[in-house]
Amino acid sequence: MTYFVYILACKKDGEMKMFYTGQTNDLERRVREHKSNAANDKRRKFTGRFDDVELVWFREVKTLREAKLEEKRIKKLSPRQKRQLILGSWDK
């Protein structure tokens, strides 16, 4: 099975506020769910605190274990390092 690790840009009032990192085995469905949370203002969900979310980066991996490890690694990065990763100028 294929898994994806992804980064969303979370926006409030049209301005990017923070990044959200996650992993899934169905990237299209998961992004749709995040967008729905943002649009419906579901405050119990992280992305529900924002007006919009945009998929800005993803990586395909082969196992759930790999996805979880990559997600954990990315979550430890600073916002600057995440921007560099998104722009393709940051190496592991």
trRosetta pair geometry for C-beta under 8 A, 3 or more apart (Angstrom, degrees):
i j d omega theta_ij theta_ji phi_ij phi_ji
1 25 5.9 -14 161 -142 121 127
1 63 7.9 87 67 -114 82 42
1 64 7.7 19 82 -43 119 89
2 25 6.8 126 86 -151 55 75
2 60 5.8 -20 -170 -163 112 106
2 61 7.6 140 -162 74 63 39
2 62 6.9 -48 -112 -117 56 42
3 23 6.1 21 170 180 113 104
3 24 7.0 172 -157 92 75 28
3 25 5.2 -52 -103 -93 70 68
3 60 7.4 140 79 -159 43 56
3 61 5.1 -30 72 69 95 88
3 62 7.3 6 25 92 90 7
3 63 6.8 -28 11 103 129 15
3 64 5.7 142 -65 -91 153 49
3 66 7.0 152 61 74 129 94
3 67 3.8 -78 132 -59 141 139
4 23 6.6 173 89 -150 49 61
4 24 5.6 -16 59 63 94 75
4 25 7.3 147 13 -109 80 20
4 27 4.3 4 46 -71 165 111
4 30 7.9 -166 72 37 120 141
4 58 5.1 -4 -174 -173 112 119
4 59 7.0 152 -155 75 63 41
4 60 5.7 -33 -98 -100 76 58
4 61 7.3 158 -96 20 24 77
4 67 7.1 40 60 -123 18 120
5 21 7.3 5 180 -173 89 94
5 22 7.5 -174 -151 98 54 35
5 23 4.8 -25 -100 -97 66 91
5 58 6.7 159 82 -155 46 64
5 59 5.0 -9 56 56 97 94
5 61 6.4 41 -11 -5 102 120
5 67 5.4 179 -61 -148 91 72
5 70 4.4 -102 -52 106 165 123
5 71 5.2 -151 -131 -67 109 75
5 74 6.6 148 163 -2 127 144
6 21 7.2 172 89 -148 46 53
6 22 5.9 -16 60 64 89 76
6 23 7.2 153 14 -93 75 39
6 24 7.2 -20 9 21 120 101
6 27 6.3 128 -55 -133 142 104
6 30 7.4 150 35 99 146 132
6 31 7.5 -94 150 -72 164 98
6 55 6.2 -43 -172 -140 126 98
6 57 6.6 159 -155 92 56 59
6 58 4.1 -15 -102 -101 86 93
6 59 7.8 -170 -75 21 49 59
7 19 5.3 -17 -168 -168 104 116
7 20 7.1 147 -159 74 52 47
7 21 5.3 -20 -101 -96 73 75
7 55 7.7 113 79 -156 50 55
7 56 5.5 -55 98 66 96 92
7 57 4.2 17 40 55 110 104
7 58 7.3 -157 19 -70 65 53
7 74 6.9 -128 -73 170 108 142
7 82 6.3 163 -140 -168 151 110
7 85 7.5 115 -19 97 156 120
7 86 6.3 -103 80 -82 145 105
8 19 6.8 146 74 -160 49 59
8 20 4.3 -11 56 57 104 100
8 21 7.9 -162 20 -70 72 31
8 22 7.5 12 -5 13 107 106
8 31 7.4 161 -92 -123 116 83
8 34 6.0 -124 -92 155 165 160
8 47 7.0 -8 104 -104 156 124
8 53 4.5 4 176 -177 130 111
8 54 6.4 142 -160 66 74 35
8 55 5.9 -45 -102 -92 74 46
8 56 6.7 122 -137 9 23 89
9 16 4.9 -45 -178 -130 113 114
9 19 6.3 -36 -100 -102 50 69
9 53 6.9 157 76 -157 47 57
9 54 4.8 -14 53 59 99 95
9 56 4.8 68 -24 -31 103 134
10 16 7.2 103 69 -154 43 63
10 17 5.5 -57 98 59 90 95
10 18 5.2 -9 52 66 115 73
10 19 7.0 175 6 -102 91 15
10 20 5.5 79 -42 -20 117 107
10 38 7.6 -165 -141 -99 83 127
10 47 6.2 -141 -113 -126 115 74
10 49 7.6 32 176 78 136 90
10 50 4.2 -142 -177 -63 95 166
10 52 7.9 162 -156 89 45 47
10 53 5.3 -19 -103 -104 63 86
11 14 6.2 -7 173 -145 122 12
11 15 6.2 155 -153 73 82 28
11 16 5.4 -48 -94 -91 81 47
11 17 6.5 142 -123 1 26 87
11 50 5.8 108 62 180 39 117
11 51 5.7 -61 103 61 84 93
11 52 4.6 -10 58 65 114 90
11 53 7.0 -176 16 -84 80 34
11 54 7.0 39 -15 -4 118 103
12 15 6.2 -31 69 61 64 82
12 17 4.9 31 12 -35 106 137
12 49 7.6 -38 -81 135 121 76
12 50 5.2 -102 -66 -133 80 73
12 51 5.5 126 -122 -1 41 97
13 51 6.6 134 -39 -12 31 144
14 51 7.3 -28 -43 70 45 148
17 50 6.6 -156 36 -110 129 115
18 79 7.3 -92 -135 -104 67 121
19 56 7.8 -87 -123 47 101 132
19 79 6.5 161 5 -124 114 79
19 82 5.1 -129 14 147 169 157
20 34 7.3 170 89 -141 150 139
20 46 6.2 139 -120 122 129 130
20 47 6.1 -38 -46 -77 171 96
20 53 6.9 -31 30 -137 132 128
21 71 5.8 155 143 -153 106 76
21 74 4.8 -180 -143 107 152 119
21 75 5.1 -148 65 -75 140 77
21 82 7.8 -120 -62 -123 117 129
22 30 6.8 -156 108 169 135 137
22 71 6.5 5 -161 -131 19 127
23 64 7.9 121 138 -149 133 63
23 67 4.0 128 -165 164 140 109
23 68 6.3 -126 42 -76 162 47
23 70 7.2 117 -87 72 126 97
23 71 4.4 -91 -31 -57 115 135
24 27 5.9 146 78 -83 116 48
24 29 7.4 -153 164 71 143 92
24 30 4.0 -133 -52 -46 172 153
24 67 8.0 -156 20 -173 21 146
25 64 7.6 -37 -65 -88 109 92
26 29 4.0 15 125 28 119 119
26 30 6.0 140 89 -22 71 91
27 30 5.8 -62 -143 39 29 109
27 31 6.2 26 162 -17 67 107
27 55 7.7 78 174 -127 106 149
27 58 6.1 44 -132 -144 142 161
28 31 6.1 -57 -147 36 27 107
28 32 6.4 29 154 -19 62 109
29 32 5.6 -60 -153 37 30 115
29 33 6.4 31 151 -21 66 104
30 33 5.6 -49 -149 33 34 113
30 34 6.6 34 152 -17 65 102
31 34 5.7 -51 -150 36 34 111
31 35 6.3 35 151 -19 66 105
31 53 7.6 -153 -157 107 73 113
31 55 5.1 -33 -118 -54 135 123
32 35 5.7 -55 -147 38 30 111
32 36 6.3 33 153 -22 64 106
33 36 5.6 -54 -148 35 31 114
33 37 6.5 35 152 -21 64 102
34 37 5.6 -51 -151 32 33 113
34 38 6.5 31 152 -17 65 104
34 47 4.5 39 -159 50 84 177
34 53 4.8 -67 140 70 114 154
35 38 5.7 -54 -150 37 33 111
35 39 6.1 29 154 -17 67 110
35 47 7.9 -53 -59 147 22 140
35 52 7.3 7 -133 -150 79 64
35 53 5.9 -130 -84 53 60 96
36 39 5.8 -56 -141 41 30 109
36 40 5.9 9 165 -2 66 116
37 40 6.3 -69 -138 49 22 96
37 42 4.8 -79 -147 42 76 114
37 45 4.2 -88 -152 98 136 148
37 46 7.9 41 137 63 150 52
37 47 4.5 90 90 84 127 100
37 48 4.4 -89 168 -66 92 80
37 53 8.0 23 66 -2 97 134
38 41 7.7 21 179 -70 28 45
38 47 5.1 -65 -57 152 88 94
38 48 6.4 -148 -85 -105 35 33
38 50 5.1 -37 -127 85 107 81
38 51 6.2 45 174 130 106 16
38 52 5.4 119 145 -105 147 21
38 53 5.1 -175 -40 -9 148 93
39 52 7.8 45 -67 -96 73 63
40 48 7.0 -49 81 -125 75 100
41 48 5.7 89 -171 -175 26 90
42 45 4.5 39 100 17 109 112
42 48 3.7 -111 69 -105 61 145
43 48 5.3 -132 -73 117 21 126
43 49 6.7 71 -132 -78 62 72
44 48 6.8 34 48 40 44 153
45 48 4.0 99 65 -14 90 113
45 49 8.0 -150 93 -15 60 73
46 49 6.6 -52 -180 11 39 109
47 50 5.9 -60 -166 36 57 108
47 53 5.1 -27 -152 -49 123 143
50 53 6.1 95 89 -61 134 82
55 58 6.6 -11 -175 -36 113 112
56 86 5.1 -4 138 -141 111 129
57 85 6.4 71 -159 121 168 94
57 86 4.5 -117 -50 -112 130 75
59 70 6.6 -115 77 170 131 153
61 66 4.1 -155 167 113 134 122
61 67 5.1 -178 63 -69 132 71
61 70 6.2 -176 -47 -3 151 146
62 66 6.1 56 52 27 68 152
63 66 4.5 100 60 5 84 102
63 67 7.0 -144 99 -5 47 86
64 67 5.4 -53 -149 36 36 115
64 68 6.3 34 155 -18 68 104
65 68 6.0 -56 -148 36 29 108
65 69 6.4 27 155 -17 64 108
66 69 5.8 -58 -147 38 29 111
66 70 6.2 26 157 -16 66 109
67 70 5.9 -58 -146 39 27 108
67 71 6.2 29 155 -20 64 108
68 71 5.7 -52 -144 36 30 113
68 72 6.3 32 156 -20 63 106
69 72 5.8 -55 -149 36 29 112
69 73 6.4 31 152 -20 64 107
70 73 5.6 -53 -147 35 32 113
70 74 6.3 29 156 -17 66 107
71 74 6.0 -58 -147 38 28 108
71 75 6.3 31 155 -23 64 108
72 75 5.8 -54 -147 33 29 113
72 76 6.9 28 154 -20 60 105
73 76 6.1 -62 -163 30 31 111
73 77 7.5 41 143 -34 62 97
73 92 7.9 4 160 -136 147 99
74 77 5.6 -39 -162 7 45 118
74 82 7.0 82 -173 -106 90 94
74 85 7.2 -164 -129 117 101 176
77 81 3.9 -126 -172 92 107 124
77 82 5.1 137 107 -56 125 78
77 85 6.9 11 172 -18 172 136
78 81 4.7 96 51 7 76 101
78 82 7.1 -137 95 -5 41 86
79 82 5.5 -54 -147 36 34 114
79 83 6.5 39 153 -22 66 101
80 83 5.7 -51 -152 32 32 113
80 84 6.6 31 150 -17 63 105
81 84 5.5 -52 -149 37 35 114
81 85 6.3 41 150 -22 66 102
81 90 5.8 114 -163 -137 70 158
82 85 5.5 -49 -148 34 34 114
82 86 6.4 37 152 -20 65 104
83 86 5.7 -54 -149 36 31 113
83 87 6.2 20 155 -10 65 111
84 87 5.8 -61 -143 45 30 105
84 89 4.9 -90 -162 77 83 87
84 90 3.5 93 121 -47 108 116
85 88 7.7 39 177 -72 29 25
85 90 4.5 -59 -69 56 59 128
87 90 7.7 85 59 -8 83 90
